[in-house]
Amino acid sequence: MSESKQGRQPLQKSMIRLLSVADLVTLLNATLGSLALLFVFSNEFHLAASLIFLGLLADGLDGMIARRLGVGKIGEYLESLADMITLSIAPLVLFYKMYYNSVASEPSQHLLLGGILIFSLLCSIIRLSSFSLLKQKEYFIGLPTSASALFLVLISYLLPEVWYVLPVIVVLALAMISSVHFPKPSITVNLVTAMLIVAVVLLDGMYSGLAPLLLLIMLVTYIIGGPLYLHRKKNKSGQLNGR
């Protein structure tokens, strides 16, 4: 037993040394997502949604810290795993539980709901697995998983009819694995987004859901306008170079 323990200690120490400061924030992200899942199964939906929002903020924060202090040796792998929990599984499970009662009485509708959410999950897995291979400096290839997660969580506040939402989930899932380019938000945009997320968490549906609605409008503007902006910017740059 003593030899076994002695053999394990160097390995355990080496694993801990692989972590960077940014990785600790990534682990916080994973923790928040895991707690959100527990609260979803306890039917504490708004608390779960708040934890996913905080996980989104942690996801952005670890990127900022990594750019300043450097990336750990397992940072990219760890981030993909954490994002799978917080930005994919937790939002999809939250959405499923929120709308379960409205489709549970009809087996075909229930299967449709489950099938679409599983399709979104698979697209998210593909997206997160290939992110490091397709990483670009100025834009994302495919819709970021965080955008899809943000949409699903905001829907839990606004609660529109499920049949209006499911086609959008399919479109977002396809966008995640597409070759469409989406711009990386500026610091100002990220700051405004963070402020709105904090407002949603603190207000918790007060003022007729104004904060979630504003955040949803901002998200839709990014999803639709982002690729158009990059396309126009590319054409304009091509025209200038042609001169």
N, C-alpha and C positions, 0 to 999 in steps of 0.2 A: 504493500500500500504506500509506504513512504517513497519508494522508487517511482511509483506511478505519479504521485503528487509532485515530486521533484521534476519529473519529465514534463509535467503540464505547466509548471510555473513560467518557464521561459516563453512558451507559446502564448500564454495569457498576457504576459507583459508585452510581447511583440504586437499582439492584437491591439492593445490599448495605445501603444505608441504609433500605430497607423492612423489614429484619429487626429484631426486638426480642430481648431476652434470652430471653424465653419461646420465641421461634422457634428459637433455637439448641438448646434442649432438644428441641424438636419434630424438628429435623434429627437429633439424636442418636437419637430414637425411630425415625426412618426408617432410619438407619444400622444399628441393632440388628436391625430387621426384615429388612433386606437381607442382613446377615451370616447371620441365621438361615436364610434361603433357601439360601444357599451351603452351609451345613453340612448342611441336609436332603439336598441332592443329593450330599453326600459321605458320607451315611449316618451322620452324627454327630447322632443324633436327640435325645439328652438335652442336648447342648450347644446345639442349635438351640432346644429348648424353653426352656432357661435364658435365651437371648438374647431370646426373645419375652416371657418374664416380665419381664426387665429393661426391655424396651420398654414394657410395661404400666406399670411404675413411672415411666418417663420421661413417659408420656402423662399420668399424674396430676400429676407434678411441674410440667409446663409450664402446666397449668391453674392451679396454686397461684401460680406466678410471675406469670402473666398477670393474675391478680386483684390482686396487690400492685403490680406495676410497669406494668401496662397492656398492651394487645394491639397488636401490630404491624399495619401496613396489610394485610399478606398472611397474617396469623396463621391466620384461619379456613380459608383455602384450603390453606395449608401443612399444617395439622393434619389435614384430610381426606385429603390425599395420603399423609401419613405413616401415618395409621391404616389406610388401605387396604393398605399394605404389611405393617405389623406385626400388625394386629388382624384382618385378613381373609385376605389371600393366604398369608402365612407359616403361620398355624395350619392352614388348609385343605390346603396342600401337605404339611405335616408329617403330618396325619392320613392323607392319601392314601398317602404313602410307607410309613407304619407298617402300614397294612392291605392294601397292594397284593398281597403274596404270598398272602394268605388268599383272595383273590377272582380272581386273575389267570387261574386255570385255567378259570374259567367266564365266557365272554364276556357273558352276560346279567347276571350279578352284578357284573361289572366295569363295565358300562354303567350299572347302577343306582347303584353307588357314585359314579361320575363325575357322573352326572346330579344326584344329591342335593347333591354338593359345589358344582357349578356353580350350582344353585338358591340355595344358601346365599350364594355369592359375589354373585349378582345382588341378593339382598335386602340384603346388606351395602352394595353400591354405592348402592342407593336410600336406605338409612338414612343413610349418611355424606353423601350429596349434599344431603339435605333437612334435616340436623341444624340448621344455622344458621337456617333458616326456621321451624323448629318449637321452637326453644329456649325453655324455661320456667325460671323461677327456682327452683322448689321440687321439680320432678319432671321425669323424662324421658318423652317420648311415644314409646312403643316401647322394646323392650329394647335397652340399650346394646350396641354392637358388642363392647366389651371383655368383656362377660359371655359372649358366644358364644365369643370367642377363649380366654378362661380355661377354659371347658368343654373345648374341643378339645385344648388343651395338657395339661390334667389327665388326659384320657383316654389320652394318650401315655405317662403314668406307670402308670396302673392297668390299661390294656389289657383291657377287657371284650370279650365277643363283639361283633363288628362289627354284627350284625343287631339287637342291643339298642340300639346307639348311633345308628344312622341315623335311626330315627323321632324321636329326641330332637333331632337336628340340624335336621330339617324343622320341628319345633315351634319351636325357637329362631329359625330363619330367618323364620318367619311372625310370631313375636313382635317381631322387629326392625322390621318394616314395619307393625305393628299400631298401633291408637290406644290401646292399653292404657297406663296411667300407671304408671311405676316410680319409687319415691322416690330422691332423690339421697342417697347414703350420708352419714352424719355423719362428722366428723373421726375419732371413735373407731373407727367401722367401717372407715374407710379405713386407719387405722393398724394395726388388727388384720390386715386383709387384706394390707397391705404386709409385715408381720412373717411371716405364713404363706408368702407368696411367697418371701421371702428364705430361710425355713426349707426350702422345697421345693428351691430352687436349691442351697443349701449341703449339705443331707443327701443329695440326689440318689438318692431311693428307699430310703434306709436306714430302719430301724425299721418294716419291712413297709408302706412307703408311708403312714405315719400322717399326715404333713404334707399330702400331696396329698389324702388322704381327708377330712381336716378342712376343707381349703379347698373341696373339692367340696360337702360338706355345707352349708357357709356360703353357697356360691353358689346351691345348690338352694333353700335357705331364703329367700334374697333373691328369686329368680325367682318362687317360688310365693307367699311371704308378703308381698312388697313391694306388689303391687297390692291385696291384701286389706287391708293396713294403711292404704293411702291411701283405700280405699273406706270403711273403718270410720271413719277420721278425718274424711272429708267428711260422713258421716251424722251423726256426733257434733257437728260444727260447725254443721250445718243445724239440729239439734235445739236447740242453745244459742241460735242466732239466732232460732229460732221462739218462744222464750220471751220 
